[in-house]
Amino acid sequence: MSVHFERYLPAVAAAALLSVAGCNKPAPPAQQETAAKPAAVTQIGGENIVKLQRAATSNGAKPEFLSATILPGRGMNLFQITANVPGKGEVNVFASPSLEDASAKLNGQPPADLNGNASFSFGGAFLVPCPNRIRGKLSADGKTITTEWNGKSITLPANWVGKKPGAEKHAMHGLILASKAEDVQTQSTPDGQTVTGVIHAGNFGGYWPSQTDLNFTIALSGDAVEAIITAKNVGNEDEPMAIGWHPYFNIPSGDRTQARLHVPADVYAQVNNYDDVFPTGKLIPVKGTEYDFNEPDGVPLGSMFLDDNFAHLKRSDDNVVVSLTDPASKYGVNIIGESPEIKTVQIYAPPDKSFTAIEEQFNFGDPWGKEWHGMDTGMVTLKPGQSVTWKCKLALFVPETK
């Protein structure tokens, strides 16, 4: 996925002061003009922004999380996390614009925010009921694609297309990018705060076979930020389900070449090209290739472009632990997938940007495509009344110096 950031500069108009002197009276003293300040953004997507906060307690002795900003009006997007890093002070964990800039971008207007697409261009959007790409037959008006699951037709918005001429329109990154959460509640905990909310997704706007409720919990503490999503089939039909996350991890030093990536995977999914990024159905062993990021302390990103799905993941204490390290900032973050259903990790890392998107998800791209020849691609089937939980945690660390 390729995303370009554009700066948004809000127009600020200074009010002109008009003074009229009396006939034989001296003119009043000149008044100093004061520029009006734009009001702070408190809502995005029609819902109040939530900011979880805690005070630093380690006196700079170890890295610790300080805040988490959530957008309930945009699918509970975990928009920004801040942390205190020894020797560096407060840093942004995610690559995100200001809330003012985000408010301008997350406006619901096509083409940039068609179907909520702008939600996955920064921060940390949650992807439900299917992360990644889905191909299908394009409708005559070019607005939808139709695919098949278990003998049933599923029609989805054709909300993405590559940049090359003739690129194939497809569906991407689920159906809650612009959804509003309800019953949003914030609670204090011994070392931070937690927010909960629910999206009564129903049939996802008429696109999905059954009815679904999504329950969210995002918890902030000094040692961790944890996100939990439980999807429950509250309808009367079976339905497919997959859950993922799209966080853009900031490289604080800005030096992407020396940043190190660790991905505990044995294979990656070959794609047709980096414009469509459609899987061919072939899984290629990473050993002996530039896609091998298994070294415990990671491998430098250098100038390598990545938009790849890694699989056959090795687990530590039943978790999938991916890490991004910025040695120049003495900074590291572990992305810990805690759910057994997490089968793949999508890595998006353009060499001209100082971020790496690390997406722990259930499934491969195009999960119902014929290229997979019936292979289990990670989608879960929920019968009526059944549920599945996606759970992922972030933890900071100071990398060892060599």
C-alpha positions as CSV (number, residue, x, y, z in Angstrom):
1,M,0.0,0.0,0.0
2,S,1.4,3.4,-0.9
3,V,0.2,6.5,0.9
4,H,1.3,10.1,0.5
5,F,1.0,12.6,3.2
6,E,-0.2,16.1,2.4
7,R,0.1,19.0,4.8
8,Y,-3.1,20.8,5.6
9,L,-2.8,24.5,6.6
10,P,-6.0,25.8,8.3
11,A,-6.9,29.3,7.2
12,V,-6.7,31.8,10.0
13,A,-8.3,35.2,9.4
14,A,-7.5,38.2,11.5
15,A,-10.4,40.5,12.1
16,A,-9.9,44.0,10.8
17,L,-10.4,46.8,13.3
18,L,-12.3,49.8,12.0
19,S,-12.2,52.9,14.1
20,V,-13.9,56.2,13.3
21,A,-12.8,59.4,15.1
22,G,-15.2,62.1,16.2
23,C,-15.3,65.5,14.4
24,N,-13.1,67.5,16.9
25,K,-12.0,64.6,19.1
26,P,-8.6,63.0,19.1
27,A,-8.3,59.6,17.6
28,P,-8.5,56.8,20.2
29,P,-5.3,54.9,20.9
30,A,-4.5,52.2,18.3
31,Q,-5.7,48.8,19.2
32,Q,-3.3,45.8,18.9
33,E,-4.6,43.3,16.4
34,T,-4.9,39.8,17.7
35,A,-4.9,36.8,15.4
36,A,-7.7,34.3,16.2
37,K,-6.5,30.9,17.2
38,P,-8.2,27.9,15.6
39,A,-10.3,26.0,18.1
40,A,-8.8,22.8,19.3
41,V,-10.2,19.7,17.6
42,T,-12.4,17.8,20.0
43,Q,-14.3,15.6,17.6
44,I,-13.4,13.5,14.5
45,G,-16.1,11.5,12.6
46,G,-18.8,13.1,14.8
47,E,-17.5,11.5,18.0
48,N,-15.4,12.9,20.8
49,I,-11.7,12.2,20.7
50,V,-10.4,10.1,23.6
51,K,-7.0,10.6,25.1
52,L,-5.7,8.1,27.7
53,Q,-3.0,9.6,29.8
54,R,-0.6,8.8,32.7
55,A,2.3,10.5,34.3
56,A,5.9,9.3,33.9
57,T,7.0,7.4,37.0
58,S,10.5,6.0,36.2
59,N,12.3,9.3,36.3
60,G,13.8,8.5,32.9
61,A,15.3,5.2,34.0
62,K,13.4,3.2,31.4
63,P,11.1,3.8,28.5
64,E,7.4,4.1,29.4
65,F,4.2,5.0,27.6
66,L,2.6,8.3,28.4
67,S,-0.6,8.6,26.3
68,A,-2.9,7.0,23.7
69,T,-5.3,9.0,21.5
70,I,-8.3,7.1,20.1
71,L,-10.8,8.2,17.4
72,P,-14.1,6.5,18.3
73,G,-15.7,8.2,15.3
74,R,-13.3,6.4,12.9
75,G,-13.6,2.8,13.9
76,M,-11.7,3.3,17.2
77,N,-8.6,4.2,15.2
78,L,-5.6,4.2,17.7
79,F,-4.4,7.4,16.2
80,Q,-1.3,8.2,18.3
81,I,0.8,6.9,21.2
82,T,3.4,8.9,23.0
83,A,6.3,7.6,25.2
84,N,9.1,8.8,27.3
85,V,12.4,7.5,26.1
86,P,15.6,7.8,28.2
87,G,18.0,10.4,26.7
88,K,15.4,11.5,24.1
89,G,12.4,12.6,26.1
90,E,8.8,12.4,24.7
91,V,8.5,10.7,21.3
92,N,5.6,9.8,19.0
93,V,5.3,6.0,18.7
94,F,3.2,6.3,15.5
95,A,3.7,8.4,12.4
96,S,0.6,10.6,12.5
97,P,-0.2,14.2,11.6
98,S,-1.7,16.6,14.1
99,L,-5.3,16.2,15.1
100,E,-6.1,19.4,13.1
101,D,-4.5,17.9,10.0
102,A,-6.2,14.5,10.6
103,S,-9.6,16.2,11.0
104,A,-9.2,17.8,7.5
105,K,-8.2,14.5,6.0
106,L,-10.8,12.3,7.7
107,N,-13.7,14.2,6.1
108,G,-15.7,11.5,4.4
109,Q,-15.1,13.1,1.0
110,P,-13.9,11.2,-2.1
111,P,-11.5,10.4,-3.5
112,A,-9.0,10.5,-0.6
113,D,-11.5,9.4,2.1
114,L,-13.7,7.1,-0.1
115,N,-15.2,4.5,2.3
116,G,-13.0,5.9,5.0
117,N,-9.7,5.1,3.2
118,A,-7.9,8.0,4.8
119,S,-8.1,6.1,8.1
120,F,-5.4,3.7,7.1
121,S,-3.0,6.4,5.8
122,F,-1.6,7.1,9.3
123,G,-2.0,6.2,12.9
124,G,-3.4,2.7,13.7
125,A,-6.6,1.8,12.0
126,F,-8.3,-1.5,12.9
127,L,-9.3,-3.7,10.0
128,V,-12.5,-5.7,10.2
129,P,-14.0,-8.0,8.9
130,C,-11.1,-8.6,6.5
131,P,-7.7,-6.9,6.4
132,N,-5.7,-6.7,3.2
133,R,-6.9,-7.0,-0.4
134,I,-9.9,-8.9,-1.8
135,R,-10.3,-9.4,-5.6
136,G,-13.5,-10.1,-7.5
137,K,-15.6,-9.3,-10.5
138,L,-15.9,-5.6,-11.0
139,S,-19.4,-4.1,-11.3
140,A,-20.4,-2.2,-14.4
141,D,-20.2,1.1,-12.6
142,G,-16.8,0.3,-11.1
143,K,-18.0,0.8,-7.6
144,T,-18.1,-2.8,-6.2
145,I,-16.5,-6.2,-6.7
146,T,-18.2,-9.6,-6.1
147,T,-16.4,-12.6,-4.8
148,E,-17.5,-15.9,-3.4
149,W,-17.3,-17.5,0.1
150,N,-18.7,-21.0,0.8
151,G,-20.9,-20.9,-2.2
152,K,-22.3,-17.4,-1.3
153,S,-21.7,-14.2,-3.2
154,I,-20.2,-11.3,-1.3
155,T,-20.2,-7.9,-2.8
156,L,-17.8,-5.3,-1.4
157,P,-16.8,-1.7,-2.2
158,A,-14.1,-1.4,-4.8
159,N,-12.3,1.2,-2.6
160,W,-8.7,0.7,-3.8
161,V,-6.7,0.5,-7.0
162,G,-3.0,0.7,-7.9
163,K,-1.4,3.7,-9.6
164,K,-0.4,2.1,-12.9
165,P,-2.7,2.4,-16.0
166,G,-5.2,-0.4,-16.1
167,A,-4.7,-1.5,-12.5
168,E,-7.4,-3.7,-11.1
169,K,-9.9,-2.2,-8.6
170,H,-10.4,-4.2,-5.5
171,A,-11.6,-4.1,-1.9
172,M,-9.1,-3.4,0.9
173,H,-8.9,-3.2,4.7
174,G,-12.4,-4.0,5.8
175,L,-15.6,-2.1,6.4
176,I,-15.2,-0.1,9.7
177,L,-12.8,2.6,8.7
178,A,-15.4,5.3,9.1
179,S,-17.7,3.5,11.6
180,K,-18.8,5.1,14.9
181,A,-18.3,3.4,18.2
182,E,-21.0,3.6,20.8
183,D,-21.1,3.4,24.6
184,V,-17.5,4.7,24.8
185,Q,-16.3,4.5,28.4
186,T,-13.0,5.5,30.0
187,Q,-11.8,4.2,33.3
188,S,-8.7,4.8,35.4
189,T,-6.4,1.9,36.3
190,P,-3.6,1.7,38.9
191,D,-1.0,2.7,36.2
192,G,-3.0,4.4,33.5
193,Q,-6.4,4.3,31.8
194,T,-8.6,2.1,29.7
195,V,-11.2,2.9,27.1
196,T,-14.0,0.5,25.9
197,G,-16.5,0.9,23.1
198,V,-18.7,-1.2,20.8
199,I,-19.5,-1.0,17.1
200,H,-22.8,-2.6,16.3
201,A,-21.6,-3.3,12.7
202,G,-24.7,-5.3,11.7
203,N,-24.1,-6.6,8.2
204,F,-21.4,-4.0,7.6
205,G,-23.7,-1.8,5.5
206,G,-25.3,-4.7,3.6
207,Y,-22.0,-6.2,2.5
208,W,-21.7,-9.2,4.9
209,P,-23.6,-12.5,5.3
210,S,-24.6,-12.0,8.9
211,Q,-24.8,-9.5,11.8
212,T,-21.8,-8.6,13.9
213,D,-21.0,-6.8,17.1
214,L,-17.4,-5.6,17.7
215,N,-16.3,-4.9,21.3
216,F,-13.1,-2.8,21.7
217,T,-10.8,-2.4,24.7
218,I,-7.6,-0.3,24.6
219,A,-5.5,-0.1,27.7
220,L,-2.6,2.2,28.5
221,S,0.0,1.5,31.2
222,G,3.6,2.5,31.6
223,D,4.8,-0.9,30.3
224,A,2.3,-1.6,27.6
225,V,-0.5,-0.5,25.3
226,E,-2.9,-3.3,24.6
227,A,-5.7,-3.5,22.1
228,I,-8.4,-6.2,22.1
229,I,-11.3,-6.6,19.6
230,T,-13.9,-9.3,20.0
231,A,-16.2,-10.0,17.0
232,K,-19.4,-11.8,17.8
233,N,-21.9,-13.2,15.2
234,V,-25.2,-11.9,16.5
235,G,-27.1,-12.8,13.3
236,N,-28.6,-16.0,12.0
237,E,-26.1,-17.0,9.3
238,D,-22.5,-18.2,9.2
239,E,-20.0,-15.5,8.4
240,P,-16.3,-15.3,7.7
241,M,-14.2,-13.1,10.0
242,A,-10.7,-11.8,10.1
243,I,-9.2,-8.9,12.2
244,G,-6.0,-6.9,11.8
245,W,-4.4,-3.6,12.7
246,H,-2.5,-1.0,10.5
247,P,-0.2,0.9,12.8
248,Y,2.5,3.1,11.3
249,F,5.5,2.9,13.7
250,N,7.6,6.0,13.8
251,I,11.4,5.8,13.5
252,P,12.3,8.6,16.0
253,S,15.8,9.3,14.6
254,G,14.4,9.7,11.1
255,D,17.2,7.4,9.8
256,R,15.3,4.5,8.3
257,T,18.4,2.9,6.8
258,Q,19.8,1.8,10.2
259,A,16.4,0.9,11.7
260,R,16.2,-2.9,12.3
261,L,13.3,-5.2,11.8
262,H,12.7,-8.6,13.4
263,V,10.0,-10.8,11.9
264,P,9.8,-14.5,13.1
265,A,8.6,-16.0,9.8
266,D,9.6,-18.9,7.7
267,V,7.9,-17.8,4.5
268,Y,6.5,-14.7,2.7
269,A,3.7,-14.6,0.1
270,Q,4.9,-13.8,-3.4
271,V,3.0,-10.9,-5.0
272,N,2.5,-10.1,-8.7
273,N,4.0,-6.6,-8.3
274,Y,4.2,-3.8,-5.7
275,D,1.5,-1.7,-7.4
276,D,-1.4,-4.3,-7.2
277,V,0.3,-6.3,-4.4
278,F,-1.9,-9.3,-5.2
279,P,-0.7,-12.7,-3.9
280,T,0.2,-15.3,-6.5
281,G,-0.5,-18.2,-4.1
282,K,3.1,-19.1,-3.8
283,L,4.8,-19.1,-0.4
284,I,8.6,-18.6,-0.6
285,P,11.0,-19.6,2.1
286,V,12.8,-16.5,3.5
287,K,16.0,-18.3,4.4
288,G,18.9,-17.2,2.3
289,T,16.9,-14.2,0.9
290,E,16.7,-10.5,1.6
291,Y,13.3,-11.2,3.2
292,D,14.9,-13.1,6.1
293,F,14.3,-10.9,9.2
294,N,14.7,-13.7,11.8
295,E,17.9,-12.4,13.5
296,P,16.9,-11.8,17.2
297,D,18.1,-8.2,17.1
298,G,16.7,-7.6,13.7
299,V,18.1,-6.8,10.3
300,P,18.8,-3.2,9.0
301,L,16.1,-2.0,6.6
302,G,18.6,-0.2,4.5
303,S,17.0,0.9,1.2
304,M,14.8,-2.1,0.8
305,F,11.1,-1.6,-0.1
306,L,8.6,-3.8,1.6
307,D,4.9,-4.4,1.2
308,D,4.9,-8.1,2.0
309,N,2.9,-10.7,4.0
310,F,5.0,-13.0,6.2
311,A,3.7,-16.3,7.5
312,H,4.5,-19.6,9.2
313,L,5.2,-17.5,12.2
314,K,7.3,-18.8,15.1
315,R,5.9,-18.0,18.5
316,S,7.5,-17.0,21.8
317,D,5.4,-17.9,24.9
318,D,2.5,-18.5,22.4
319,N,2.9,-14.9,21.0
320,V,4.0,-13.6,17.7
321,V,6.7,-11.0,18.6
322,V,7.8,-8.6,15.8
323,S,10.2,-5.8,16.7
324,L,11.3,-2.5,15.3
325,T,14.5,-1.0,16.6
326,D,16.0,2.4,16.1
327,P,19.6,2.1,17.4
328,A,20.3,5.8,16.7
329,S,17.6,6.7,19.3
330,K,18.3,3.8,21.6
331,Y,14.7,2.9,21.1
332,G,12.8,-0.3,20.3
333,V,9.2,-1.5,20.3
334,N,7.8,-5.0,20.4
335,I,4.6,-5.7,18.6
336,I,3.2,-8.8,20.4
337,G,0.4,-10.7,18.7
338,E,-1.4,-12.6,21.5
339,S,-4.2,-14.4,19.6
340,P,-3.6,-17.8,18.2
341,E,-5.6,-16.8,15.1
342,I,-2.9,-14.3,14.0
343,K,-1.4,-16.2,11.1
344,T,0.3,-13.5,9.1
345,V,2.2,-10.1,9.5
346,Q,2.0,-7.5,6.7
347,I,5.0,-5.2,6.6
348,Y,4.8,-1.9,4.7
349,A,8.1,0.0,4.6
350,P,8.8,2.5,1.8
351,P,12.5,3.5,1.8
352,D,11.8,7.2,1.5
353,K,9.7,7.3,4.7
354,S,10.7,7.2,8.4
355,F,8.1,4.7,9.4
356,T,7.3,1.0,9.2
357,A,3.8,-0.3,9.2
358,I,3.6,-3.6,11.1
359,E,0.2,-5.3,10.7
360,E,-0.5,-8.4,12.7
361,Q,-3.6,-10.1,11.2
362,F,-5.5,-13.3,10.8
363,N,-5.2,-13.8,7.1
364,F,-3.3,-13.7,3.8
365,G,-4.3,-11.2,1.1
366,D,-7.1,-12.1,-1.2
367,P,-8.2,-15.0,1.1
368,W,-10.8,-16.5,-1.2
369,G,-8.8,-16.2,-4.4
370,K,-8.4,-19.2,-6.7
371,E,-4.6,-18.8,-6.5
372,W,-4.6,-20.4,-3.0
373,H,-6.2,-23.7,-4.4
374,G,-8.4,-24.1,-1.3
375,M,-5.6,-23.6,1.3
376,D,-6.5,-22.3,4.7
377,T,-5.8,-18.6,4.4
378,G,-6.6,-17.6,7.9
379,M,-10.2,-16.6,7.7
380,V,-12.3,-17.8,10.7
381,T,-15.9,-19.0,10.3
382,L,-18.3,-17.7,13.0
383,K,-21.5,-19.6,13.4
384,P,-24.4,-17.7,15.0
385,G,-23.6,-16.9,18.6
386,Q,-19.8,-17.6,18.1
387,S,-17.1,-15.0,18.7
388,V,-13.4,-14.6,18.0
389,T,-10.9,-12.2,19.7
390,W,-7.9,-10.4,18.2
391,K,-5.4,-9.2,20.8
392,C,-2.1,-7.3,20.4
393,K,0.2,-5.5,22.8
394,L,3.0,-3.0,22.4
395,A,6.1,-3.0,24.7
396,L,9.1,-0.6,24.6
397,F,12.7,-1.6,25.2
398,V,16.2,-0.2,25.0
399,P,18.2,-2.1,22.4
400,E,21.6,-3.5,23.4
401,T,24.5,-1.5,22.1
402,K,27.2,-3.4,20.2
